[in-house]
Amino acid sequence: MELQDRTAVVTGGAQGLGAAIATALHARGARVVIADVDADGARRTARRLGPRAEGVALDVRDRDAFVALRDDLVDRHGGFEIVVNNAARTVARSFWEIEPDEWDEVLDVNLRGVLFGCQVLGAHLRDRGAGRIVNLASLAGQAGGLLTGAHYAASKAGILVLTKIVAAELAAHGVTVNAVAPAAISGPAADAMPADRLAAAVQRIPVGRLGTPTEVAETVAFLCGDDAAFITGATVDVNGGLLMR
C-alpha cells in the first residue's frame, strides 16, 4: 500500500491503458480520480475498482475544466499528490490524407491536454511542495508512428519536450515529472488498427509480441512512488526493444 493516503488523477482513465494505470495506482492504496470525457465510462471503471475510486467528467481540451477539477478535489479531498496525463486520441492516417481539422483535434487532446494538466494540476503540486506527474508519450514521438498518423507522432514528440521543461520548473519544489513511452500495446488502439499493419508491426518487435497495458501501468506506478524520487525529466521506454538506447 505504498500510495496509501494519496490521491491520483488519471486523465483518459475510462478504458484501455488509462484504466490499467488507475488499477495499478488503486492497488497500491491510492484514491484514484478517473477523469475522462466519457464520464459514464469513468464511473463504470471506478465502480469496478471499488472504494477509493471515483469517475468524473473532464474534457482535457478545456483549461477551465481542469481548474474546476482541481478546485473540486481541493474542496473534497484536500488536494491530490499524483497526476497522470494519459488522455489521447489515436488516429491511423496517411500523412497525405490528414485534414487540418483532424490535425488540430489530435494536437488539442494529446498535447494541449498535457499542457493544461501540467499547468493547472502541476501548480497545485508545486504549492504543496511535493508530488508526481507522469505524462504518457509514445515511441511514435521518438521514431515516427508504426501504427499511427503524423499528427499523433508529432503530439507525442511534443510531450517529451514539455516533460523536460516542466520537470526543470518543478524540481526545486519537490515534484518529479517524467514521461513513459510505450509502443505497440494491446488494447482498443491496437484493436482498431488494420490487421495486416498490426501483424507487420509485431514482427518488428524484438521480444516478439505486443506489450500489455499492465506492463505500462506498473512502470507508471513505480514513477509515482517514493522509490522514484531521484528520477525527473526522464523518458522511460516500454517498447519491447523497438528503440534501444
N, C-alpha and C positions, 0 to 999 in steps of 0.2 A: 504494500500500500504506500509506495514511495511518494505519490502525489496527493495523499490524503489531505483534506482541508484546503486544497487549491481548486480554483475554478478555471476551466479551459473553454475557450471559444473556438469552435471549428466551423469555418465557413464551408458551404457546399457539402455539408455532412449528411445529407439525407440518404445517399446511396453510394455505392462503389467505394473508391479509395477514402473519401471523406468519412463514410460510415465505419470503415475499418479503423481509421485513426481515432474516431470518437470511442470506438470499442476498446482500443488499446489503452487510451488515457483513462477511461472509466474503470478498466480492470486494475489500474494502478491506484485507484482510490479517488480520482479527481471528480469533482462535479463538472459535468460536461454540458455546455450550451451548444446545441446543434443549430446553426444559423444558415438558413437556405431559402432561396426564392420559392422553393416548393415547401411551403410551411407544413402542409399536411404530411408530406414525406418525412420532414424533420421530426414531427411529433410521433410518427409511427416508429422511426428509429429510436427515439428517446424512450418510447414505451417498451420496446424490445429490450433495451438496456436496463430499464427499471429505475429504482431510486437513484438519485443524484444525476439524473439526465433530464433535459428539457429541450423541446424543439421550438424555435422562434422563426419568424419571417425576417429575411434580410435580402435585399437586392444590393449586391456589392457594388453596383454602378453608382449608387446614390450615397454621397457623403453624409447627408443628413440622416440617413437610415443608420449609419454607423454611430453617429452622435447619439441618436435615440437609444440604440442598443447599449452603448457604453453607460449612459445615464441611468437606464433601467437596471443594469446589473449592479451599478454602484448603489442604487437605492435598495435593491432587494437582497444583494449578497455582499455588499461592502466592496465590490470590485471584482477583479479577476487577476490571475497571475500568468496565464498562458494564452497565446494567440496562435492559431494555425490557419494561415491563409491558403486555403485549398480550392476554393470555388474556381471553376474553369469551364470554358466552352471549348470542346474539341471538334474540329471540322476537317474532314479529309477532302481537299480540293486541289486541283491542279493550279499551279501558280498563275497560269494564263486565264483561269476562269474565276478568280477571286474578284467579286464586285466590291466597290467602295463601302457600301453599307455593311456587308459581311465583315470586311476588314475592321471597320470601326467597332462592330459588335463584339468580335473576338478580343480585340485590344481593350475594350471597355471592361469586359468581365475579367479577363485574365490578368491585365496589368494595372488598369485603373483601380480594380478591386483590391489588389495588393497594396497599392499606394495608400488608399484610404484606410485599409486595415492597419498598416504600419503607422500612419499619421495619427489617426483618431484613437485607436486602441493602444498603439505604442506610446502615445503621450501619457496615458493613464499609468502604464508600467513605469515610464520614466519618473513620474511624480511619486510613485510608490517606492522607487529605488530598488526594484527587483522585478525579474520576470523573464519570460522566454517567448520569442517569436520564431516560428518556423514557417517558411514560405515554400510552397510546392512548385518546383521548377520542372525541368524535363531534359532528358538527353536531346530532345529536339532543339532546345535552346543552346546547346553546345555544339551540335554537329549537323543541324538541319533535321527535318522531320523524316522518320522512317515511314510512318503511317499517317501523318498529319499534314496540314497545309502550312504555307509560308507564314500566314498570319499567326497561327498557333506558335510556330517556332520562334517568330520574332517577339511575341509576347513573353515567352518563357526565357528568352535571352535577356529581355529587359528586367525580368525578376532577378536574375543572377546579379546584375549590376546594382539594382535597387537594394538588394540584400546587403551588399558590401557597404553602400552608403549609409543605410540605416544602422548597421552594426557599428560603424565608426561613430555615429551620432549618439548611440545609446550605451556604448561600452563603459563609459565612466559612471553610468547611472545604475549599474548592476543588472542590465538587461542584455541578454545574448540574442543575436539574430542570425539564423542560419537558413540555408536552403537545402532541400532534398530533391535530387534529380532522378526520378525513376525513368525506366524505359520498358516498353512492351509489357505492360502489366495486364493480367487478366481482369475482366470486368466489363461494364457497359461500353466504355470507349472502344476496347478491343473487339467486343462482340459486334459493334456497328461497322467494323472495317470489312471490306471485301475479303472473302475467304482466301483468294489466291495471294493477295498482298500480305495478309496476316501470316500465311504459311511461309512465304518467302522471307518475311522478317524473322520468324522463329529460326529459320535455317542459318541466319547470320549471327545468332546469339551464341557465344562460346559455350555457355552452360547447357545449351540445347533445349531450352523451354522458356515459356513466359514466366515472369515474376508473379508473385501473388500480392494482393492488397495487404495481407498480414505482414509480409516481409517489409513493405514500405512503412506500414504503420508502426512496427516495432522500432524502426530507425527514428521516426519522428518522436515517438515516446521517449527514447533514450535522450534525444536532444532537449526534451522538456524537463528532464530530471536534474538532480543535483550533481550527478557524476559528469555532466557535460558543461559545467560552469566555466571551463577554460577553453571552450570552443565557441568562437563567434566569427562571423563573416565568412564562414566556410560553406562549400557546397559538397554534400555527401552524395556520392553516386550509388544508385541501386539499380544496376543495369545488366547484370549477368555477364559482365565483361565486354560489352559493346564498346565502351570507351574506357581505356586503361591509361592511367597517368600517375 
